[in-house]
Protein backbone atom coordinates (compact mmCIF):
# COMPACT_ATOMS: atom_id res chain seq x y z
CA UNK A 1 0.00 0.00 0.00
CA UNK A 2 1.60 3.29 -1.04
CA UNK A 3 -1.26 5.80 -1.13
CA UNK A 4 0.00 9.30 -0.34
CA UNK A 5 -2.01 11.14 2.35
CA UNK A 6 -1.64 14.85 3.05
CA UNK A 7 -2.39 15.83 6.65
CA UNK A 8 -3.20 19.50 7.30
CA UNK A 9 -3.04 20.10 11.06
CA UNK A 10 -1.32 22.76 13.20
CA UNK A 11 -1.31 20.76 16.46
CA UNK A 12 2.03 18.93 16.63
CA UNK A 13 0.71 16.22 18.99
CA UNK A 14 -2.10 15.34 16.58
CA UNK A 15 0.37 15.53 13.67
CA UNK A 16 2.62 12.96 15.32
CA UNK A 17 -0.16 10.59 16.37
CA UNK A 18 -1.97 10.63 13.02
CA UNK A 19 1.28 10.28 11.09
CA UNK A 20 2.44 7.34 13.22
CA UNK A 21 -0.83 5.40 12.84
CA UNK A 22 -1.05 6.01 9.09
CA UNK A 23 2.59 5.07 8.46
CA UNK A 24 2.10 1.89 10.49
CA UNK A 25 -0.60 0.91 7.99
CA UNK A 26 1.77 1.52 5.07
CA UNK A 27 0.59 4.93 3.93
CA UNK A 28 2.97 7.66 2.76
CA UNK A 29 2.30 10.80 4.81
CA UNK A 30 3.11 14.48 4.28
CA UNK A 31 2.36 16.86 7.16
CA UNK A 32 1.49 20.55 6.66
CA UNK A 33 0.97 22.98 9.52
CA UNK A 34 -1.12 25.40 7.47
CA UNK A 35 -3.41 25.41 4.45
CA UNK A 36 -0.94 27.62 2.60
CA UNK A 37 1.83 25.04 3.06
CA UNK A 38 -0.55 22.24 2.06
CA UNK A 39 -1.47 24.12 -1.12
CA UNK A 40 2.22 24.24 -2.08
CA UNK A 41 2.40 20.49 -1.47
CA UNK A 42 -0.67 19.99 -3.68
CA UNK A 43 1.05 21.84 -6.52
CA UNK A 44 4.27 19.83 -6.32
CA UNK A 45 3.31 16.33 -5.14
CA UNK A 46 0.65 13.74 -5.98
CA UNK A 47 -1.73 13.49 -3.02
CA UNK A 48 -4.31 10.68 -2.98
CA UNK A 49 -6.27 11.88 0.07
CA UNK A 50 -6.38 14.86 2.43
CA UNK A 51 -6.99 14.76 6.18
CA UNK A 52 -7.91 18.33 6.94
CA UNK A 53 -8.38 20.34 10.13
CA UNK A 54 -10.82 23.25 9.91
CA UNK A 55 -9.36 25.69 12.43
CA UNK A 56 -5.99 26.65 10.95
CA UNK A 57 -3.82 29.76 11.04
CA UNK A 58 -4.30 31.91 7.95
CA UNK A 59 -6.50 30.18 5.36
CA UNK A 60 -9.01 27.95 7.15
CA UNK A 61 -9.87 24.39 6.27
CA UNK A 62 -13.16 25.31 4.62
CA UNK A 63 -11.43 27.56 2.10
CA UNK A 64 -8.72 24.96 1.44
CA UNK A 65 -11.35 22.28 0.87
CA UNK A 66 -13.16 24.55 -1.58
CA UNK A 67 -9.93 25.28 -3.49
CA UNK A 68 -9.10 21.58 -3.77
CA UNK A 69 -12.63 20.78 -4.97
CA UNK A 70 -12.31 23.35 -7.74
CA UNK A 71 -9.50 21.21 -9.16
CA UNK A 72 -10.03 17.63 -8.06
CA UNK A 73 -12.31 15.00 -6.50
CA UNK A 74 -9.48 13.60 -4.34
CA UNK A 75 -11.03 12.22 -1.10
CA UNK A 76 -11.06 14.62 1.86
CA UNK A 77 -11.63 13.71 5.52
CA UNK A 78 -12.33 16.70 7.74
CA UNK A 79 -11.26 16.59 11.39
CA UNK A 80 -12.48 19.37 13.64
CA UNK A 81 -13.25 20.38 17.22
CA UNK A 82 -16.46 21.91 15.84
CA UNK A 83 -19.18 19.35 16.48
CA UNK A 84 -22.30 21.35 15.63
CA UNK A 85 -24.43 19.84 12.88
CA UNK A 86 -24.21 23.04 10.80
CA UNK A 87 -20.40 22.81 10.80
CA UNK A 88 -20.52 19.20 9.59
CA UNK A 89 -23.01 20.06 6.87
CA UNK A 90 -20.90 23.01 5.71
CA UNK A 91 -17.74 20.92 5.55
CA UNK A 92 -19.44 18.17 3.57
CA UNK A 93 -21.23 20.55 1.23
CA UNK A 94 -17.93 22.26 0.41
CA UNK A 95 -16.60 18.91 -0.74
CA UNK A 96 -15.55 16.87 2.28
CA UNK A 97 -16.22 13.13 2.00
CA UNK A 98 -16.21 12.41 5.74
CA UNK A 99 -16.21 14.40 9.00
CA UNK A 100 -14.60 13.32 12.26
CA UNK A 101 -14.98 15.32 15.48
CA UNK A 102 -12.07 15.88 17.89
CA UNK A 103 -11.09 14.19 20.09
CA UNK A 104 -11.14 11.08 17.92
CA UNK A 105 -9.66 7.61 18.00
CA UNK A 106 -6.65 7.27 15.65
CA UNK A 107 -7.84 3.73 14.89
CA UNK A 108 -11.22 5.06 13.80
CA UNK A 109 -9.50 7.59 11.54
CA UNK A 110 -7.44 4.82 9.93
CA UNK A 111 -10.59 2.73 9.44
CA UNK A 112 -12.32 5.66 7.72
CA UNK A 113 -9.28 6.27 5.52
CA UNK A 114 -9.31 2.64 4.38
CA UNK A 115 -13.06 2.67 3.78
CA UNK A 116 -12.85 5.85 1.72
CA UNK A 117 -9.99 4.51 -0.41
CA UNK A 118 -11.96 1.29 -0.95
CA UNK A 119 -15.08 3.19 -1.99
CA UNK A 120 -13.09 5.33 -4.44
CA UNK A 121 -11.44 2.24 -5.91
CA UNK A 122 -14.76 0.44 -6.38
CA UNK A 123 -16.24 3.46 -8.15
CA UNK A 124 -13.34 3.49 -10.60
CA UNK A 125 -13.67 -0.25 -11.27
CA UNK A 126 -17.39 0.07 -11.96
CA UNK A 127 -16.72 2.40 -14.88
CA UNK A 128 -13.43 0.92 -16.09
CA UNK A 129 -14.92 -1.45 -18.66
CA UNK A 130 -12.63 -2.49 -21.49
CA UNK A 131 -13.79 -1.54 -24.97
CA UNK A 132 -16.96 0.14 -23.78
CA UNK A 133 -18.08 3.53 -25.05
CA UNK A 134 -21.31 5.41 -24.39
CA UNK A 135 -22.90 7.94 -26.74
CA UNK A 136 -25.85 10.16 -25.88
CA UNK A 137 -26.55 12.91 -28.40
CA UNK A 138 -23.39 14.98 -28.64
CA UNK A 139 -21.88 13.46 -25.52
CA UNK A 140 -19.38 10.63 -26.04
CA UNK A 141 -17.84 8.81 -23.08
CA UNK A 142 -14.87 6.46 -23.00
CA UNK A 143 -15.47 4.42 -19.86
CA UNK A 144 -12.11 2.65 -19.94
CA UNK A 145 -10.03 5.83 -20.08
CA UNK A 146 -12.64 7.94 -18.24
CA UNK A 147 -12.70 10.62 -20.92
CA UNK A 148 -15.64 12.74 -22.01
CA UNK A 149 -16.15 14.45 -25.38
CA UNK A 150 -18.87 17.00 -26.09
CA UNK A 151 -19.50 18.17 -29.62
CA UNK A 152 -16.28 16.41 -30.61
CA UNK A 153 -14.12 18.25 -28.07
CA UNK A 154 -12.64 16.60 -25.00
CA UNK A 155 -13.81 18.12 -21.73
CA UNK A 156 -11.90 18.49 -18.46
CA UNK A 157 -14.18 17.07 -15.76
CA UNK A 158 -13.84 16.01 -12.14
CA UNK A 159 -14.54 12.48 -10.89
CA UNK A 160 -18.08 13.28 -9.75
CA UNK A 161 -18.84 15.22 -12.95
CA UNK A 162 -17.73 12.19 -14.95
CA UNK A 163 -19.76 9.76 -12.83
CA UNK A 164 -22.91 11.89 -13.08
CA UNK A 165 -22.63 12.37 -16.85
CA UNK A 166 -22.02 8.65 -17.33
CA UNK A 167 -25.09 7.81 -15.25
CA UNK A 168 -27.26 10.18 -17.31
CA UNK A 169 -25.78 9.05 -20.64
CA UNK A 170 -26.54 5.41 -19.81
CA UNK A 171 -30.10 6.34 -18.81
CA UNK A 172 -31.21 8.96 -21.34
CA UNK A 173 -34.63 10.49 -20.59
CA UNK A 174 -34.83 8.84 -17.17
CA UNK A 175 -35.50 11.31 -14.35
CA UNK A 176 -33.41 10.84 -11.22
CA UNK A 177 -34.42 12.34 -7.91
CA UNK A 178 -31.84 14.34 -5.98
CA UNK A 179 -31.86 11.65 -3.30
CA UNK A 180 -31.08 8.94 -5.89
CA UNK A 181 -28.22 11.00 -7.29
CA UNK A 182 -26.74 11.56 -3.83
CA UNK A 183 -26.62 7.81 -3.20
CA UNK A 184 -25.32 6.88 -6.67
CA UNK A 185 -22.65 9.59 -6.91
CA UNK A 186 -21.70 10.40 -3.31
CA UNK A 187 -22.50 7.02 -1.74
CA UNK A 188 -25.05 5.97 0.86
CA UNK A 189 -22.83 7.23 3.69
CA UNK A 190 -23.01 10.84 2.50
CA UNK A 191 -24.13 13.27 5.18
CA UNK A 192 -25.29 16.56 3.77
CA UNK A 193 -28.06 18.27 1.85
CA UNK A 194 -29.12 17.65 -1.74
CA UNK A 195 -27.79 21.09 -2.69
CA UNK A 196 -24.57 19.27 -3.54
CA UNK A 197 -26.44 17.80 -6.53
CA UNK A 198 -27.58 21.22 -7.69
CA UNK A 199 -24.03 22.58 -7.44
CA UNK A 200 -22.67 19.67 -9.48
CA UNK A 201 -25.32 20.13 -12.18
CA UNK A 202 -24.52 23.85 -12.30
CA UNK A 203 -20.81 23.13 -12.88
CA UNK A 204 -21.58 20.66 -15.67
CA UNK A 205 -23.92 23.10 -17.42
CA UNK A 206 -21.23 25.76 -17.26
CA UNK A 207 -18.62 23.45 -18.81
CA UNK A 208 -20.90 21.82 -21.41
CA UNK A 209 -22.85 24.75 -22.79
CA UNK A 210 -26.30 23.81 -24.17
CA UNK A 211 -26.09 20.22 -22.83
CA UNK A 212 -29.73 19.02 -22.63
CA UNK A 213 -29.60 18.44 -18.88
CA UNK A 214 -33.11 19.25 -17.72
CA UNK A 215 -34.48 20.13 -14.33
CA UNK A 216 -37.51 18.05 -13.35
CA UNK A 217 -39.12 20.59 -11.05
CA UNK A 218 -39.74 19.39 -7.53
CA UNK A 219 -37.97 16.10 -8.24
CA UNK A 220 -34.51 16.09 -9.81
CA UNK A 221 -32.81 15.97 -13.22
CA UNK A 222 -32.60 14.05 -16.48
CA UNK A 223 -30.60 14.06 -19.71
CA UNK A 224 -33.00 14.62 -22.59
CA UNK A 225 -32.75 12.72 -25.86
CA UNK A 226 -31.76 15.44 -28.34
CA UNK A 227 -33.01 13.39 -31.30
CA UNK A 228 -36.61 13.78 -30.14
CA UNK A 229 -36.61 17.50 -30.93
CA UNK A 230 -35.03 17.22 -34.40
Secondary structure, DSSP 4 states (H G I P E B T S, - for coil): ---EEEEE-S-HHHHHHHHHHHHHTT-EEEEESSHHHHHHHHHHS--SEEEEESS-SSS-HHHHHHHHHTT---EEEEEES---HHHHHHHHHTT-SEEEESS--HHHHHHHHHHHHHHHHHHHHHH--TT-EEEETTEEEETTTTEEEETTEEE---HHHHHHHHHHHTTTT--EEHHHHIIIII-TT--S-THHHHHHHHHHHHHSTT--EEEETTTEEEE--GGGG-
